[in-house]
Amino acid sequence: MKCASIVTIGDEILIGQVLDTNSRELARSLEEMGIHVSRMLSVSDNAQDISETLTRELSSHDIVITTGGLGPTKDDITKGVLATLSGSRKMVSHPGQLKKVHEILQSRGLDVLPINIAQADVPETAEVIVNELGTAPIMVFRNIKGGGTLYSLPGVPHEAVGAIPAILEDIRKHQEISSILHRNIMVYGIAESALSERIAPWEDALPGDMHLAYLPNPLTGIRLRLSCYGGNPEEKSRQMEEQLAALKGILGELVYADEDSSLEKELGRLLKEHGLTLSAAESCTGGEIAHLITSVAGSSAYFLGSVTSYAISVKEKVLGVPADTIRLHGVVSSEVAAAMAEGVRKLTGSDYSVATTGLAGPRGDEFNPVGTVWVGVATPRSTYTVKYCYKNDRKRNIERFAASALNFLRLKLISELTY
């Protein structure tokens, strides 16, 4: 299997001024086409650091991809380092990139300065893929330093990501790529460690060419990605489906999707398929549930609206939560969560509703610690509540509260639909 290294160049990455999203997108694209990314590195705008890093990576990888260091300013020195590494004796102007420089600057009403024209200069040893989105060229060096192939991309994110299709096409032309297959299932409602323990016998029995990755996210749960490298794609695909069927049998209702998805998408799919509507009443989640639901295209077909009832007065006056219920049981309670869900369902006329009341932080109360949330779900048949306790910071608690509420609603919806 071909192996790749990704190197970002620039002090702005190392000092935390800029987030490196280029490496993430490159790695994802390379893995999908069957190239294993073994390292992602960042180096400063220092010629010696860049040269030593690239020499080392080229000696141990089939493909090295760099991003950054190709701008018009004096601190952008990558092109010169690559000229030295590739044994180039001179720089030459690339006509296609020079034309693009003129087009881009003129379209912006800017003068074409000598420093801009120089961006189209490349080492004579480089092959050029014209950067259609910017002035810095995309350069390719083959067998550089006697090692693999090096691709040099601009650091500007939309330019680097925009170059990925051309880079992948070039790799396919010049490299023999092994087949790789990925399958995903989405799991919610179990900790990563507990999940690992539950499926350990299944995972230990996987064929040697299959690998399972755990990819947790507070909003979507855990994405289990099964990968298979090499072999006949059709046969391996059949084997992977058999393995995933067995895995889903072990996990049961913890599995909510057979692909990379989200709770709000799957919940929306269920509601839409059965012609049902939904509303929400939120206290501690502050509108996060409504935000997640409406982030799905087409959610207007099933989501009627929400009430962010942060204050007790709004719970009582808008949602109709009895004052005595709050006085007797407290705001963060099963009874209040149920009353909120029933109140918003009546207010909007929705088929289903979900409500949250809890303590995201930084403080708890005399009855509940920080991270406590009660979720209420009102349905045409009944009202259900459940309590969750998390130990995170305020932002993460809100995310976990919202995701857990959506999952609880999903389970109750499935239960009633299959009753």
N, C-alpha and C positions, 0 to 999 in steps of 0.2 A: 504494500500500500504506500502511495506517495505521501511524503511528509512535508509540512510547511511551517515556516516561522513568520510571524508578523512583527515588524519593528516600527514603532512610532517615533518620529524625530521632532524634538522641540522642547525648549525649557518650559513652555506654557503647560505642557502635560505634566511634567515632573513637579511643578510647584502647585499643582491643583487648580490652576486658573481655568483650564479647559478640560472638559470631560472627554475621554477617549471613546467615542462611539464608533469610530472607523474600524477598530480592531474587532469589535463585536459583530458588525455587519460582515466584515471579510471572513471571520471565522465561521459564522453561520453558513455563508455561501459555499465556502470551501468544503466544510463537512458534508453538506448536502450533496455535493458532486463526487464525494468519495476520497477527499484528501484530508488526511489527519493533521490538525494543527497542534503541534507539540509545545510551542512556546509563543508567548506574546510579551514583547519587551518594549521599554521606552528608554530613549537615550537623549542626552542634552545636545544643544547646538554646539558641539565641539568636534572638530575634525578627527581627532585621534579616537575619541569615544565611538564616533560613527564608524570609522574605518575598522577598528578592532572588533566591534560588535558584528558588523556585516561579514567580515572575514571568517569569524567563528561560526556564524549561522550558516553561511554558504557551504562550509566544509561538512556540515552534518545534516543538511536539508536539501530536498529536491527543488523546493521553491522558497524564496524569501520575498516578502512583499513589504515595502516601506511606504509610509505616508508622512508627508510633511517636509519642510526644509526646501521648498522649491519656489518660494515667493520672490518678489523683486527687490527685497531689502538685503542689507549686508549680512544679516544673521542667518540668511538662508544659504547654507553652504553645501547642501547635500549633493548638488550637481557636480561640484568640483571634486568631492570625495569619490563619487562614482566614476568620474573620468580617470582619476588616478588608479582606482582598483581595477578598472577594465583595460588599462594600458592605452588609453586614448592619448593621441599626440596633439589633438586640436579639437576645438569646438566648431560645429557647423550649424548654420541656421536651417531649421526645418520649414520648408515653404508652407506646408499645410497648417502648422501651428502658428506661423507668423501671420497668415491670413486670418486665422481665428482671433489672434490678438487685436488686429485692426478692427475686425467686425465687432468684437465685444466692447472695446473702448469707444468706438464711434457711436455705437448704439446707446451708450451712456452719456454721450456728449462730452467725452474727455479727450484731451490731447494724447497722441501716441508719442511717448517720450522714449529716449534711447534705453532707459532702464526697462521699459516694457518690451521693446523690441528684443532685448537681450534674453527675455524669458523663452523665446523660441530657439535659442541656441542650445544644442545638445552635444554630448561627446560623440565623436565620429563612430565609436563602437556601439552606440545605442540604436535600437529600432524604436520607432515612435508610433504610438497610437494617439491620434489627435484628441485632445481634451475638448469636447464640444461645449463644456460648461464653464471653462475658465481659460486663463492665459498660460498656465504652467502645463508643460507637456507630460504625457504618460510615457515613461521610458522602459524599454525591455533590454536586459543584458543577458545573453545566453553564455553558459559555461564560463561565467565570470570567476576569476581566481581559480579556475579548474574545478569549480563546484557546480552548484545548481543554477537555476534561472532566477534572476532578480527583476522584480517589477517595482518601479518607483512611481508612486501616485502622489498627487497634491494632498495637502493636509486638510483643506477646506472640506467639511463633511459632505455637503451635497455633491461636490466634485468627486471625492473619493468613492462615495457610494454609487454615483452615476457611472464611474469607470468599471465597476465590478462586472457587468455583463461582458464587456470587451475583454477583460482579463480572463474570465472563465472560458470564453471562446478561444482565446489564444492558448490557454493551457490544454484544452481539448485537442487542438491541432498538433501540439508538440509533445504531449505527454500521454503515456498509456495509463488510463485511469481504471482502477478496479471498481466494480459495482458496489454500491452501498445502499442499503434500505433502512428507512426509519419508520417506526410506528409509534404512536403516542396514545396513552389513555390518561384521563384526568381523574384525580382522586381528591376527595375532600372529607374532612372529619376525623383524621387520624394523624398523630405526630409522625414525623419522618422516621424516628428511631423505632416506634411501634410498628410502623408499616414494614420497615426492613426486617424486623423480627418475624412478623406474620408470614411474609412471603419468602423467607430464607430458604426453605426446602425447595421451592419452585425455582428460585434464582440459582441455587447451587447446582440444579440439574439442567440448566441451560446448556445447549451445545457450545462448544468452544469458540465458534465464530459469531456468537451472539453476545451482546453486552447490554446491560440495563443501567440507565442513568436516572438519578433522582434529581428533579429540578423543582424545588419548592418556591412558592410565592404566596404571601399572606392573603392576597385577594383571590387567587385561583386555586389554592391548595397545592398539591404535588403533581407535577407532570412526570409520568413514568415514560421514558423514551427507550424503546427496544431497538437496537441497531444490529444489523447483520452485514458483515464485510465479505465481499467476494462470492464466488459460486454462481450457479444459474439463478438469475433474478426471479423467474417464475416459481421454481422449486423452493427457493428461500422465502419468497413471499408467502407461499402456502404454509411452510413450517412456522413462520412468524405468527400467522393468524391462528394456528393451532395453539401456540404457546400463549398468546394473548387471551384466547378463549378460556384456557385453563386458569390464567391469572384472574380474569374477571369472575370466574366461578369462586375463587378464593375470597375476593374482596367484596362481592355482592353490591349492596347499595352505596358503598363508598365510591364506586366508579360513577361519574356523571357524564362522561363523554368519551368517544372512541377516537378523538383527534385533539389537537392543540386548540382548546376552546376556553370558555370562561363560564362561571356560574350564571351570570346575567344572560349570556347568549342561550344557554341550554334552558334556562327558566323561560325566556321569551319564546323559544321554539315550542315548548310544551303549551304555553298559554295560547299561542297563535294557532297551533294545530287543533286545539279543542274549543276555540272561539271564546275564551275566557278573559276576563279583565282583572286588573290589579290596581291597588292603591297602597300608599305607605304613610305611616305616622312615625316620625323620628324625633327623638330627644337627643340622646348622647351621640348619635351618628351625624347629626346636623345636616342632613341632606345627602350624605354619601350614598345611601341606598338608591335614592331617586337619580342621582348622578350616574351610578353604574347602570341602572336599568335604561335610562334614556341615552346612554352612550351607544346603544345597539340600534343600528339602522332599522327602521320599521317598528320601533317600540310604541309609536302612537296608536298602533292597531290594538294594543292590549293594556297600556298603562294610562290610567285616567288622571292621576295626580297625586300629590302628597301634601302633608302638613308637617312643617318643622316646629313641633310643639316644645320648644326649649323651656319656656316658663311654665310654672304650674298653672297660672291663669289661663294660658292657651289650652292646656290639657283639659281644664274644666269647661271653659266657655266655648271653645271651638269643637273639641272632640267629645265633650259631654262626660268626661271622667268624673264620677261623683267625688265631692270633696271628702266625704267620709271614708271612701276607699283609700285616698291618699293619706288621710289622717291615721287610719287604723293600720295600714300596711306599709306606708312609706312610698316615696316616689319610685324607688328602685325595687320593684316587687312583681311577682307573678300577676297579682290582681290588677295592677296599673297597666302592665303590658297588655293584658287581655282586654281591658277597657279601652285602651288606645286603639287597638286593632279593630275592635267592634265599632268604635266611634267613627273611625275614618272610612270603614266599609259602609256604614250607614250614610255618612255624609256624602260620599262620592257615588254610591250605588254600584260599587265594584263587586265582582264575584268573590274575589279573594283580597286579603289585605295582610300587611306585615307591619309590625311596630317594634320599636326598640326603646328601652329606658335603662340607663346604666351610668357608670362612673368611669370615664375615659382617663381622668387624671387632671392635675397631678395629685389630687387628694381623694380619699375615700370618705365614708361617713361612719357613724358609730355601729352600723350594722353590716356594711359591705366594704370590702377592700377595693382599692383601685383595680380596674380591669374587670369588674363585675358588670354583666349585662343580662337583662331579661328580654327575651324575644317573644312576641305574641303573634300568632297567625289566626285570623278569623276566616272561616270558610262557610259555604252554604250549609254544612252539616254541624260544625262545632267550632270551638275556639281552643287553641292549643298554646301552651307556653313552655319555654325551656330556659334554663340558666346556664351561662357560660362564664368562665373565669380565666382571664389572661393576665400575664405579667409582663407587659411591654410599656414603652413610652406612649404618650397620649396619641400621637399620630398613628402608630402601629396598632394600638388598641382600637381606634375608630375603624381602621381597615379590617381588622379581625372581626369586630362586631358586625359590620355590614356584610362581610362575606358569610359569616356564620348564620346571619338572619336569612340571607338568600338561600343557603343550603337547607336550612330548616324548612323554609317555605317550599323548596323543591321536593323535599321528602314527603311533606304532608300532601302536596299536590299529587304526586305519584301514587301515594297511598289511597287517596280518594278516587283517583281516576281508574285504579285497578281493583277497587273494592267490589 
